[in-house]
Amino acid sequence: MAEEEKEFKIQDELDKLPKLPGVYLMHGPMDEIIYVGKAKILRNRVKQYFQKSYKKSIKIQQMVSQIQRFEYIVVDSELEALVLESNLIKEFKPRYNTVLKDDKSYPYIRFSVEEDYPRLFTTRSKKNKRSKYYGPYTSVEQVREVIELLRKTIQIRNCNKVFSEDKPLARPCIYYDMGQCAAPCVLKQSKEEYRALIPKVSDFLAGKTEETIKTLEGKMLTASENLDFEKAMEYRDLISAIHTVENRQKITALDGEDRDILGLRRDHGDCIIQIFFVRDGKIIGRDHSFLKIDDEDSDEEILSLFLRQFYNGTPFIPKEIHLPCSLPDQEMIEEWLSQIKGKKVRLMNPKQGDKEKLVELAGKNAGILMLRYVEKYRKEKKKQALALEELQVAIGMSRIPARIESYDISNTSGALTVGSMVVYQDGKEKPNDYRKFRIQSVIGQDDYGAMKEMLYRRFTHGLKEKKDNLQKGKKDELGSFSQFPDLILMDGGKGQVGICLSVLKELNISIPVCGMVKDEHHRTRALLVDFQEHPISTSSECFKLLTRIQDEVHRFAITYHRSLRGKEQIHSLLDDIKGVGPQRKKALLRKFHDLSGISRATYEEIRTIPEMDEKSTEAVLHFFQNRNTELFGKLKEEEEL
């Protein structure tokens, strides 16, 4: 932490807080952001956290005890504070904020009506404000199915070629031959004729498929009368496909409005919100989101937080959002959503009729999901507890090991050696405590030496962290390093166990150490306890837990090693291209992501990068033309390794 941050005095800084709206960010022991909040008046809100008279939930009490410093951002209005708070929570995912456990973006269909010859795309964001967006859909496959159907029925174009009536292309693509495009690119269809398709596509995406079905039925009848039965079957299949899509939209409302319907169910620290997506009066899809909540959070607070996260950045916001209860900041959220949409958005709490029934239906579905989740969670907890009990018996420990750590080494012929540490807490992985190590003292193939360095660094860091906390009067505060495991599982036999025990002895640390002895298929067949093998039943929960730990520590080590290896490969090869310095190298990787993408790029694609001039572009193309065979040979060889 910087010197000025060490001297941060909370009480002095509280007195400096302005009486203005804004967002505050609380920082924890490692200077990480642990909480983000908004305030109508910053001074009043932030001071409340540090007032003994102010009633705080257990979660907030824990959060306040962790605060080392805070910062704030002043804005012009409470609405701006709401928007900024949502963005910061989405970016930093602070530990003490209620955050969506599955913060996902839904696929939408983008219809580029701003183009002379509009196209259909799959998208998860609303970057082009002039396009029309339809959805959300619950899967990309569903989006692709609808787009393909439209190309076959209404013949909307599928290419990204640039053309105009003044500059047509020389010849049409294969989609013209397949009967899925009328080829406006070669003037077989005029611009006016093509743009006449726009209302038909829009109606179809809005659920109005009657005209399309009627047209296809007419074509099917004509083909049948002309004895063209193969063509008639194609039209029949298209009609059947449209009906299949329609059948997914089972519930129809009385009006044709767009709305989202939310239902909520909670169980202690878990919450599920069910969403029905209604477009043009039909339910086109449904999904659910998980939230980790505090027992003291009200339904109104949970829904308010959910709305601010869920609709932050979504491509489409409906005209109405129906909720099971009204919200304390309802008007402000309505104003925010209306600004994003560009039209009035209403949050509604229906009390009677079909709308109320749909909200109740969403709540029932959320309840069913919660029951399934709780049942699954309880089964998993039972299996995890049984696995740890079996492990305790197998090792002969006096108590069940709550925290287990395992380590692995990965390299390629002694090069780029890395180590991985994975952590399991109460039988379940704890990714936040995983750690990666770039081995520094070992040259060549020496797994024992690399393991010794990693273990020494891990535990000396932990001892230092404990000492620092003790000096600061925070002896009970445990980080990922200062929290030592109850059991260490080495991914190997006597050699690995011996290395670990020697490091622990040198540092005067007492922790049980076991080895996972493997069979010819590299699967754990026994535990090495006190250098004696103890067989494990392959049907036991203990065996399944050990297998998961072994697979996870391998995966984590190999993933880190591959990422370093990829960077090394890119670094060495791009540095060989004359005229491509650090800035151009960054620009190429930003555009094409990896070496394979750069090697496949065309002259036109590379020239779209502002940093790349004609000479450097030709240098890149020439380099990969000469090196393609050698490059992909290397990549294949490394993948096999």
C-alpha positions as CSV (number, residue, x, y, z in Angstrom):
1,M,0.0,0.0,0.0
2,A,1.3,3.5,-0.8
3,E,2.6,5.7,2.0
4,E,-0.3,8.1,1.9
5,E,-2.7,5.2,2.1
6,K,-1.0,3.9,5.3
7,E,-1.6,7.2,6.9
8,F,-5.3,7.2,6.1
9,K,-7.2,8.2,9.2
10,I,-10.8,7.3,8.9
11,Q,-12.2,9.8,11.4
12,D,-10.3,12.7,9.8
13,E,-11.5,11.7,6.3
14,L,-15.1,11.4,7.5
15,D,-15.1,15.0,8.4
16,K,-14.0,15.9,4.9
17,L,-16.9,14.2,3.2
18,P,-19.0,16.5,1.1
19,K,-22.8,17.0,1.5
20,L,-23.3,15.9,-2.2
21,P,-24.6,12.8,-4.0
22,G,-22.1,10.3,-5.1
23,V,-20.6,6.8,-4.8
24,Y,-18.3,5.5,-2.1
25,L,-15.8,2.6,-2.3
26,M,-14.6,0.8,0.8
27,H,-11.1,-0.8,0.6
28,G,-10.1,-3.9,2.6
29,P,-6.8,-5.1,4.1
30,M,-5.2,-5.8,0.7
31,D,-6.5,-2.5,-0.6
32,E,-9.1,-4.5,-2.6
33,I,-12.6,-3.0,-3.0
34,I,-14.9,-4.8,-0.7
35,Y,-18.0,-2.7,-1.0
36,V,-19.5,-0.1,-3.3
37,G,-22.5,2.0,-2.3
38,K,-24.4,5.1,-3.5
39,A,-25.6,8.0,-1.4
40,K,-27.9,11.0,-1.8
41,I,-25.6,12.8,0.7
42,L,-22.2,11.2,1.0
43,R,-21.3,12.6,4.4
44,N,-24.5,11.3,6.1
45,R,-24.4,7.9,4.5
46,V,-20.7,7.0,4.9
47,K,-20.6,8.3,8.5
48,Q,-23.4,5.9,9.5
49,Y,-21.2,2.9,8.9
50,F,-18.8,4.1,11.7
51,Q,-21.5,5.2,14.2
52,K,-22.0,2.7,17.1
53,S,-25.6,3.9,17.5
54,Y,-26.5,2.9,13.9
55,K,-28.1,-0.5,13.7
56,K,-26.1,-2.7,11.2
57,S,-26.6,-6.2,9.9
58,I,-24.1,-8.9,10.6
59,K,-22.7,-8.7,7.1
60,I,-22.2,-4.9,7.3
61,Q,-20.6,-5.3,10.7
62,Q,-18.1,-7.7,9.2
63,M,-17.5,-5.4,6.3
64,V,-16.9,-2.3,8.5
65,S,-14.3,-4.3,10.5
66,Q,-12.4,-4.9,7.3
67,I,-12.3,-1.3,6.1
68,Q,-8.8,0.2,5.9
69,R,-9.7,3.3,3.8
70,F,-12.5,4.6,1.6
71,E,-12.7,6.8,-1.4
72,Y,-15.7,8.5,-3.1
73,I,-16.8,10.0,-6.4
74,V,-19.1,13.0,-6.4
75,V,-21.8,13.2,-9.1
76,D,-24.5,15.7,-10.0
77,S,-27.6,13.6,-9.0
78,E,-28.7,10.5,-7.1
79,L,-29.7,9.0,-10.5
80,E,-26.1,9.4,-11.7
81,A,-24.9,7.8,-8.5
82,L,-27.2,4.8,-9.1
83,V,-25.8,4.3,-12.6
84,L,-22.2,4.6,-11.4
85,E,-22.8,2.2,-8.5
86,S,-24.2,-0.4,-10.9
87,N,-21.2,-0.1,-13.2
88,L,-18.6,-0.3,-10.4
89,I,-20.3,-3.4,-8.8
90,K,-20.4,-5.1,-12.2
91,E,-16.7,-4.3,-12.7
92,F,-15.2,-5.1,-9.3
93,K,-17.8,-7.6,-7.9
94,P,-17.1,-6.5,-4.3
95,R,-17.2,-9.2,-1.6
96,Y,-19.9,-7.5,0.5
97,N,-22.2,-6.4,-2.2
98,T,-25.1,-8.5,-3.3
99,V,-23.9,-9.7,-6.8
100,L,-25.6,-11.9,-9.3
101,K,-23.9,-15.4,-9.1
102,D,-24.5,-16.0,-12.8
103,D,-24.0,-12.5,-14.3
104,K,-24.7,-13.4,-17.9
105,S,-25.7,-11.6,-21.0
106,Y,-28.5,-13.0,-23.1
107,P,-28.3,-13.4,-26.9
108,Y,-30.5,-11.1,-29.0
109,I,-31.1,-10.7,-32.7
110,R,-29.9,-7.5,-34.2
111,F,-31.6,-6.3,-37.4
112,S,-29.4,-3.7,-39.1
113,V,-32.2,-1.6,-40.6
114,E,-29.8,1.4,-40.9
115,E,-28.0,-0.4,-43.8
116,D,-29.2,-0.2,-47.4
117,Y,-29.5,-4.0,-47.4
118,P,-30.2,-5.0,-43.7
119,R,-28.8,-8.2,-42.2
120,L,-29.4,-10.3,-39.1
121,F,-26.8,-10.9,-36.4
122,T,-26.5,-12.7,-33.1
123,T,-25.4,-10.2,-30.4
124,R,-25.2,-9.8,-26.6
125,S,-24.8,-6.0,-26.6
126,K,-26.5,-2.9,-28.0
127,K,-23.6,-1.1,-29.6
128,N,-25.4,0.3,-32.7
129,K,-28.3,2.4,-31.5
130,R,-29.9,2.6,-35.0
131,S,-30.4,-1.1,-35.3
132,K,-33.5,-3.0,-34.1
133,Y,-33.1,-5.7,-31.4
134,Y,-35.3,-8.6,-30.7
135,G,-35.2,-11.0,-27.7
136,P,-33.8,-12.0,-25.3
137,Y,-33.4,-15.6,-26.3
138,T,-32.3,-18.2,-23.7
139,S,-29.7,-19.8,-26.0
140,V,-27.5,-18.9,-29.0
141,E,-28.8,-22.1,-30.8
142,Q,-32.3,-20.7,-30.6
143,V,-31.2,-17.4,-32.1
144,R,-29.4,-19.2,-35.0
145,E,-32.4,-21.3,-35.7
146,V,-34.7,-18.2,-36.0
147,I,-32.1,-16.4,-38.2
148,E,-31.7,-19.4,-40.5
149,L,-35.5,-19.8,-40.8
150,L,-35.8,-16.1,-41.9
151,R,-33.1,-16.5,-44.5
152,K,-34.9,-19.5,-45.9
153,T,-38.4,-18.1,-45.8
154,I,-38.0,-14.3,-46.5
155,Q,-34.6,-14.5,-48.1
156,I,-32.7,-12.0,-46.0
157,R,-29.1,-11.9,-47.0
158,N,-26.4,-13.8,-45.2
159,C,-23.1,-12.2,-46.4
160,N,-21.1,-9.2,-45.3
161,K,-20.1,-8.1,-48.7
162,V,-20.1,-4.4,-49.5
163,F,-22.0,-3.4,-52.7
164,S,-24.5,-0.8,-54.0
165,E,-26.7,-0.3,-57.1
166,D,-23.9,1.7,-58.6
167,K,-21.2,-0.8,-57.7
168,P,-22.7,-4.4,-57.9
169,L,-20.6,-7.5,-57.4
170,A,-19.4,-9.6,-60.3
171,R,-21.3,-12.8,-59.3
172,P,-23.7,-13.9,-56.5
173,C,-22.7,-16.3,-53.7
174,I,-23.8,-19.9,-53.0
175,Y,-26.9,-18.7,-51.1
176,Y,-28.4,-17.5,-54.4
177,D,-28.0,-21.0,-55.8
178,M,-29.5,-22.5,-52.7
179,G,-32.6,-20.2,-53.1
180,Q,-31.9,-18.4,-49.8
181,C,-31.1,-15.0,-51.3
182,A,-32.5,-13.1,-54.3
183,A,-29.0,-11.7,-55.0
184,P,-29.4,-7.9,-54.7
185,C,-25.6,-7.8,-54.9
186,V,-25.8,-8.5,-58.7
187,L,-29.0,-6.4,-59.2
188,K,-31.3,-9.5,-59.5
189,Q,-33.3,-7.8,-56.8
190,S,-33.6,-4.0,-56.5
191,K,-32.9,-2.0,-53.4
192,E,-36.6,-1.1,-53.1
193,E,-37.6,-4.8,-53.4
194,Y,-35.1,-5.8,-50.8
195,R,-36.1,-3.1,-48.3
196,A,-39.7,-4.1,-48.8
197,L,-38.7,-7.3,-46.8
198,I,-38.0,-5.2,-43.6
199,P,-41.6,-5.1,-42.3
200,K,-42.0,-8.9,-43.0
201,V,-38.8,-9.7,-41.0
202,S,-39.9,-7.3,-38.2
203,D,-43.4,-8.9,-38.0
204,F,-41.9,-12.4,-37.9
205,L,-39.5,-11.5,-35.1
206,A,-42.4,-9.9,-33.2
207,G,-44.3,-13.2,-33.4
208,K,-46.6,-12.3,-36.3
209,T,-45.9,-15.2,-38.6
210,E,-49.4,-15.6,-40.2
211,E,-48.5,-13.8,-43.4
212,T,-45.3,-15.9,-43.8
213,I,-47.1,-19.1,-43.3
214,K,-49.8,-18.1,-45.7
215,T,-47.3,-17.3,-48.4
216,L,-45.4,-20.6,-47.8
217,E,-48.7,-22.6,-48.0
218,G,-49.5,-21.0,-51.3
219,K,-46.0,-21.9,-52.7
220,M,-46.4,-25.4,-51.4
221,L,-49.8,-25.8,-53.1
222,T,-48.4,-24.4,-56.4
223,A,-45.4,-26.7,-56.3
224,S,-47.6,-29.7,-55.6
225,E,-49.9,-28.8,-58.5
226,N,-46.8,-28.6,-60.7
227,L,-45.8,-32.1,-59.5
228,D,-42.7,-30.6,-57.9
229,F,-43.1,-32.7,-54.7
230,E,-39.5,-32.1,-53.5
231,K,-40.1,-28.4,-53.5
232,A,-43.5,-28.8,-51.8
233,M,-41.8,-30.9,-49.1
234,E,-39.3,-28.0,-48.5
235,Y,-42.1,-25.5,-48.0
236,R,-43.9,-28.0,-45.7
237,D,-40.8,-28.4,-43.6
238,L,-40.4,-24.6,-43.3
239,I,-44.0,-24.3,-42.2
240,S,-43.4,-27.0,-39.6
241,A,-40.2,-25.2,-38.4
242,I,-42.2,-22.0,-37.9
243,H,-44.8,-23.8,-35.9
244,T,-42.1,-25.3,-33.7
245,V,-40.7,-21.9,-32.9
246,E,-44.3,-20.6,-32.2
247,N,-45.0,-23.6,-29.9
248,R,-42.2,-22.4,-27.5
249,Q,-44.3,-19.3,-27.0
250,K,-47.1,-21.0,-25.0
251,I,-48.7,-18.3,-23.0
252,T,-50.4,-15.4,-24.7
253,A,-51.4,-12.2,-22.8
254,L,-54.5,-10.2,-23.5
255,D,-52.5,-7.3,-25.1
256,G,-49.4,-7.2,-27.3
257,E,-47.0,-5.4,-25.0
258,D,-43.4,-6.1,-24.3
259,R,-42.7,-6.8,-20.6
260,D,-40.6,-8.8,-18.2
261,I,-42.2,-10.6,-15.3
262,L,-40.2,-11.3,-12.2
263,G,-40.8,-13.7,-9.3
264,L,-38.7,-14.2,-6.2
265,R,-38.0,-17.0,-3.7
266,R,-35.3,-17.1,-1.0
267,D,-33.8,-19.6,1.4
268,H,-31.5,-18.1,4.0
269,G,-28.4,-16.7,2.1
270,D,-29.6,-17.9,-1.3
271,C,-32.1,-16.2,-3.6
272,I,-33.6,-17.1,-7.0
273,I,-35.3,-14.7,-9.3
274,Q,-37.3,-16.1,-12.2
275,I,-37.9,-14.0,-15.3
276,F,-40.5,-14.4,-18.0
277,F,-39.7,-12.6,-21.2
278,V,-42.9,-11.4,-22.8
279,R,-42.6,-9.9,-26.3
280,D,-45.7,-8.8,-28.3
281,G,-47.9,-10.4,-25.6
282,K,-46.2,-13.9,-25.9
283,I,-43.7,-15.5,-23.5
284,I,-40.7,-16.1,-25.8
285,G,-38.5,-17.5,-23.1
286,R,-37.7,-17.7,-19.4
287,D,-34.6,-17.8,-17.3
288,H,-33.5,-17.5,-13.7
289,S,-30.7,-15.8,-11.7
290,F,-29.0,-16.7,-8.5
291,L,-28.0,-14.1,-5.9
292,K,-26.1,-14.4,-2.6
293,I,-28.0,-12.4,-0.1
294,D,-28.0,-11.4,3.6
295,D,-30.8,-12.8,5.8
296,E,-31.7,-9.3,6.8
297,D,-32.1,-8.0,3.2
298,S,-35.7,-7.3,2.3
299,D,-37.4,-8.5,-0.9
300,E,-37.7,-4.9,-2.0
301,E,-33.9,-4.3,-1.5
302,I,-33.0,-7.5,-3.4
303,L,-35.2,-6.7,-6.3
304,S,-33.8,-3.1,-6.5
305,L,-30.3,-4.4,-6.6
306,F,-31.2,-7.1,-9.1
307,L,-32.8,-4.6,-11.5
308,R,-29.8,-2.3,-11.3
309,Q,-27.4,-5.1,-12.2
310,F,-29.6,-7.1,-14.7
311,Y,-30.6,-4.2,-16.9
312,N,-27.2,-2.5,-16.8
313,G,-26.0,-2.9,-20.4
314,T,-28.7,-5.2,-21.7
315,P,-29.6,-4.5,-25.4
316,F,-33.3,-4.4,-24.8
317,I,-35.5,-3.1,-22.0
318,P,-39.2,-3.8,-22.2
319,K,-42.0,-1.2,-21.8
320,E,-43.1,-2.7,-18.5
321,I,-41.4,-4.7,-15.7
322,H,-43.9,-6.5,-13.4
323,L,-42.7,-7.2,-9.8
324,P,-44.1,-9.0,-6.8
325,C,-43.8,-5.9,-4.6
326,S,-43.2,-2.1,-5.0
327,L,-39.7,-0.7,-4.4
328,P,-38.5,2.1,-2.2
329,D,-36.5,3.7,-5.1
330,Q,-39.0,2.8,-7.8
331,E,-39.3,6.2,-9.4
332,M,-35.5,6.6,-9.7
333,I,-35.1,3.2,-11.3
334,E,-37.9,4.0,-13.7
335,E,-36.2,7.2,-14.7
336,W,-32.9,5.4,-15.2
337,L,-34.4,2.6,-17.3
338,S,-36.4,5.2,-19.3
339,Q,-33.2,7.1,-20.1
340,I,-31.5,3.9,-21.4
341,K,-34.5,2.9,-23.5
342,G,-35.3,6.4,-24.7
343,K,-39.0,5.8,-23.9
344,K,-41.0,5.6,-20.7
345,V,-40.4,2.4,-18.7
346,R,-42.8,1.4,-15.9
347,L,-42.2,-0.8,-12.9
348,M,-45.6,-2.3,-11.9
349,N,-46.9,-4.3,-9.0
350,P,-50.2,-5.9,-10.4
351,K,-52.8,-6.7,-7.7
352,Q,-55.4,-8.5,-9.8
353,G,-56.3,-10.2,-13.1
354,D,-54.0,-12.0,-15.6
355,K,-51.0,-9.8,-14.9
356,E,-51.1,-10.7,-11.2
357,K,-51.4,-14.4,-12.1
358,L,-48.3,-14.2,-14.3
359,V,-46.3,-12.7,-11.4
360,E,-47.5,-15.5,-9.1
361,L,-46.6,-18.0,-11.8
362,A,-43.1,-16.6,-12.0
363,G,-42.9,-16.8,-8.2
364,K,-44.1,-20.4,-8.2
365,N,-41.4,-21.3,-10.8
366,A,-38.8,-19.6,-8.7
367,G,-40.0,-21.7,-5.7
368,I,-39.7,-24.9,-7.6
369,L,-36.2,-24.0,-8.7
370,M,-35.3,-23.1,-5.1
371,L,-36.5,-26.5,-3.8
372,R,-34.4,-28.3,-6.5
373,Y,-31.4,-26.1,-5.6
374,V,-31.7,-26.7,-1.9
375,E,-32.2,-30.5,-2.4
376,K,-29.2,-30.6,-4.7
377,Y,-27.1,-28.5,-2.3
378,R,-28.0,-30.7,0.7
379,K,-27.1,-33.9,-1.3
380,E,-23.7,-32.3,-2.2
381,K,-23.1,-31.2,1.4
382,K,-23.9,-34.7,2.6
383,K,-21.5,-36.3,0.1
384,Q,-18.7,-33.8,0.9
385,A,-19.1,-34.5,4.6
386,L,-19.0,-38.2,4.0
387,A,-15.9,-37.9,1.8
388,L,-14.0,-35.9,4.6
389,E,-15.1,-38.4,7.3
390,E,-13.7,-41.3,5.1
391,L,-10.5,-39.3,4.5
392,Q,-10.1,-38.6,8.2
393,V,-10.4,-42.3,9.0
394,A,-8.0,-43.3,6.2
395,I,-5.3,-40.9,7.4
396,G,-6.0,-41.4,11.1
397,M,-6.5,-37.7,11.9
398,S,-8.0,-36.6,15.2
399,R,-10.4,-34.3,13.4
400,I,-12.0,-33.8,10.0
401,P,-9.7,-31.7,7.7
402,A,-11.7,-28.6,6.9
403,R,-9.0,-26.9,4.6
404,I,-7.0,-29.1,2.2
405,E,-4.3,-27.8,-0.1
406,S,-2.7,-29.6,-3.0
407,Y,0.2,-28.7,-5.3
408,D,1.5,-29.6,-8.7
409,I,4.4,-28.7,-11.1
410,S,4.1,-28.2,-14.9
411,N,6.8,-27.6,-17.5
412,T,7.9,-28.5,-21.1
413,S,11.2,-30.3,-21.0
414,G,12.3,-28.2,-18.1
415,A,11.3,-24.9,-19.7
416,L,8.8,-22.3,-18.2
417,T,8.4,-24.3,-15.0
418,V,5.3,-23.3,-13.0
419,G,3.6,-24.4,-9.8
420,S,0.0,-24.5,-8.8
421,M,-1.8,-24.5,-5.4
422,V,-5.4,-25.4,-5.1
423,V,-7.6,-25.1,-2.0
424,Y,-10.6,-27.2,-0.9
425,Q,-12.7,-25.9,2.0
426,D,-15.1,-28.4,3.6
427,G,-14.8,-30.6,0.5
428,K,-15.5,-27.9,-2.1
429,E,-13.0,-26.0,-4.2
430,K,-12.2,-22.4,-3.1
431,P,-10.9,-20.7,-6.3
432,N,-10.3,-17.3,-4.6
433,D,-7.5,-18.9,-2.6
434,Y,-5.8,-20.7,-5.6
435,R,-2.3,-19.4,-6.2
436,K,0.1,-19.7,-9.2
437,F,4.0,-19.7,-8.9
438,R,6.5,-18.9,-11.6
439,I,9.5,-21.0,-10.5
440,Q,12.7,-18.9,-10.5
441,S,15.5,-20.9,-8.8
442,V,15.3,-24.1,-10.8
443,I,16.9,-24.5,-14.2
444,G,16.0,-27.6,-16.4
445,Q,13.9,-30.6,-15.4
446,D,13.9,-30.7,-11.6
447,D,10.3,-31.2,-10.3
448,Y,11.5,-31.9,-6.8
449,G,13.5,-28.6,-6.7
450,A,10.6,-26.7,-8.2
451,M,8.2,-28.2,-5.6
452,K,10.6,-27.2,-2.8
453,E,10.7,-23.6,-4.0
454,M,7.0,-23.4,-4.4
455,L,6.3,-24.8,-0.9
456,Y,9.0,-22.7,0.7
457,R,7.6,-19.5,-0.9
458,R,4.0,-20.4,0.0
459,F,4.7,-21.0,3.7
460,T,7.2,-18.2,4.3
461,H,4.7,-15.8,2.8
462,G,2.1,-17.2,5.2
463,L,4.3,-16.8,8.2
464,K,5.2,-13.2,7.2
465,E,1.5,-12.5,6.7
466,K,0.7,-13.8,10.2
467,K,3.5,-11.8,11.8
468,D,2.3,-8.6,10.1
469,N,-1.3,-9.2,11.2
470,L,-0.1,-9.8,14.8
471,Q,1.9,-6.5,14.8
472,K,-1.2,-4.7,13.6
473,G,-3.4,-6.3,16.3
474,K,-5.3,-8.4,13.7
475,K,-4.2,-11.9,14.8
476,D,-7.6,-13.4,13.9
477,E,-7.5,-12.0,10.4
478,L,-6.6,-14.7,7.9
479,G,-5.7,-14.3,4.3
480,S,-5.2,-16.9,1.6
481,F,-1.5,-17.4,2.7
482,S,-1.8,-16.9,6.4
483,Q,-4.6,-19.5,6.7
484,F,-2.6,-22.8,6.8
485,P,-4.3,-26.1,5.7
486,D,-5.4,-28.9,8.0
487,L,-4.0,-31.4,5.4
488,I,-1.6,-31.3,2.5
489,L,-2.2,-33.7,-0.4
490,M,0.9,-34.1,-2.6
491,D,0.3,-35.2,-6.2
492,G,2.9,-37.9,-6.0
493,G,4.5,-40.6,-3.8
494,K,7.4,-40.7,-1.3
495,G,9.6,-38.2,-3.1
496,Q,7.0,-35.4,-3.2
497,V,5.9,-36.2,0.4
498,G,9.5,-36.1,1.6
499,I,10.2,-32.7,0.0
500,C,7.1,-31.2,1.6
501,L,7.9,-32.6,5.1
502,S,11.5,-31.2,4.8
503,V,10.2,-27.7,4.0
504,L,7.7,-27.8,6.9
505,K,10.4,-29.1,9.3
506,E,12.8,-26.3,8.2
507,L,10.1,-23.7,8.9
508,N,8.9,-25.3,12.1
509,I,5.4,-25.9,10.9
510,S,3.3,-29.0,11.8
511,I,0.8,-30.1,9.2
512,P,-0.2,-33.7,8.1
513,V,1.1,-34.6,4.6
514,C,-0.2,-37.4,2.4
515,G,0.7,-38.5,-1.1
516,M,-1.7,-39.6,-3.8
517,V,-0.2,-42.8,-5.2
518,K,-1.3,-43.3,-8.9
519,D,-1.9,-46.4,-11.0
520,E,-0.8,-46.9,-14.6
521,H,-3.7,-44.7,-15.8
522,H,-2.4,-41.8,-13.6
523,R,-5.4,-42.1,-11.2
524,T,-5.1,-42.2,-7.4
525,R,-5.3,-45.8,-6.2
526,A,-3.9,-45.3,-2.6
527,L,-3.0,-42.7,0.0
528,L,0.6,-42.5,1.3
529,V,0.4,-42.0,5.0
530,D,3.6,-42.1,7.1
531,F,5.3,-43.5,3.9
532,Q,2.9,-46.4,4.0
533,E,0.3,-47.1,1.3
534,H,-3.4,-47.2,2.2
535,P,-5.7,-48.5,-0.6
536,I,-8.9,-46.6,-1.2
537,S,-12.2,-48.1,-2.6
538,T,-13.0,-46.6,-6.0
539,S,-16.7,-46.4,-5.1
540,S,-16.1,-44.4,-2.0
541,E,-16.8,-40.6,-1.7
542,C,-13.3,-40.2,-0.5
543,F,-11.9,-41.5,-3.8
544,K,-14.2,-39.2,-5.7
545,L,-13.0,-36.2,-3.7
546,L,-9.3,-37.1,-4.2
547,T,-9.9,-37.6,-7.9
548,R,-11.5,-34.1,-8.1
549,I,-8.6,-32.5,-6.2
550,Q,-6.0,-34.3,-8.4
551,D,-7.8,-33.3,-11.7
552,E,-8.2,-29.7,-10.4
553,V,-4.5,-29.2,-9.4
554,H,-3.4,-30.6,-12.8
555,R,-5.9,-28.4,-14.7
556,F,-4.8,-25.3,-12.8
557,A,-1.0,-25.9,-13.4
558,I,-1.4,-26.8,-17.1
559,T,-3.6,-23.8,-17.8
560,Y,-1.1,-21.4,-16.3
561,H,1.8,-23.1,-18.1
562,R,0.0,-23.0,-21.4
563,S,-0.8,-19.3,-21.0
564,L,2.9,-18.5,-20.4
565,R,4.0,-20.8,-23.2
566,G,1.6,-19.0,-25.6
567,K,2.9,-15.6,-24.6
568,E,6.5,-16.8,-25.0
569,Q,5.7,-18.2,-28.5
570,I,4.0,-15.0,-29.6
571,H,6.8,-12.8,-28.1
572,S,9.6,-14.7,-29.9
573,L,7.9,-14.9,-33.3
574,L,6.5,-11.4,-33.5
575,D,9.9,-10.0,-32.4
576,D,11.4,-11.6,-35.6
577,I,9.2,-9.4,-37.9
578,K,11.1,-6.3,-39.1
579,G,9.1,-3.1,-38.7
580,V,6.8,-4.5,-36.0
581,G,7.7,-2.9,-32.6
582,P,6.0,-3.1,-29.2
583,Q,3.1,-0.8,-30.2
584,R,2.3,-2.6,-33.5
585,K,2.6,-6.0,-31.7
586,K,0.1,-4.9,-29.1
587,A,-2.3,-3.6,-31.8
588,L,-2.0,-6.9,-33.8
589,L,-2.8,-8.9,-30.6
590,R,-5.7,-6.6,-29.7
591,K,-7.2,-7.1,-33.1
592,F,-6.6,-10.8,-33.8
593,H,-6.1,-12.1,-30.2
594,D,-3.4,-14.7,-30.9
595,L,-0.7,-15.9,-33.2
596,S,-3.0,-18.1,-35.2
597,G,-5.4,-15.2,-35.9
598,I,-2.6,-12.9,-37.0
599,S,-1.2,-15.6,-39.4
600,R,-4.7,-16.0,-41.1
601,A,-5.3,-12.3,-41.5
602,T,-5.7,-10.7,-44.9
603,Y,-3.9,-7.6,-46.1
604,E,-7.2,-5.6,-45.9
605,E,-7.9,-6.8,-42.3
606,I,-4.4,-5.8,-41.1
607,R,-4.6,-2.4,-42.8
608,T,-7.7,-1.5,-40.8
609,I,-5.4,-1.2,-37.8
610,P,-4.3,2.4,-37.5
611,E,-0.8,1.6,-36.3
612,M,-0.1,-0.6,-39.4
613,D,1.1,1.1,-42.5
614,E,1.6,-0.5,-46.0
615,K,5.2,-1.5,-45.3
616,S,4.7,-3.2,-41.9
617,T,1.5,-5.0,-43.2
618,E,3.5,-6.5,-46.1
619,A,6.2,-7.5,-43.6
620,V,3.7,-9.4,-41.5
621,L,2.1,-11.2,-44.5
622,H,5.5,-12.1,-45.9
623,F,6.7,-13.4,-42.6
624,F,3.8,-15.7,-42.1
625,Q,3.7,-16.9,-45.7
626,N,7.3,-18.2,-45.1
627,R,6.7,-19.4,-41.5
628,N,3.2,-20.9,-41.6
629,T,4.3,-24.5,-42.0
630,E,7.0,-24.2,-39.4
631,L,4.7,-22.3,-37.0
632,F,1.8,-24.7,-37.0
633,G,4.2,-27.6,-36.8
634,K,5.5,-26.1,-33.5
635,L,2.0,-25.5,-32.2
636,K,1.0,-29.1,-32.9
637,E,4.2,-30.4,-31.3
638,E,3.6,-28.3,-28.1
639,E,-0.1,-29.4,-27.9
640,E,1.1,-33.1,-28.0
641,L,3.6,-32.3,-25.2
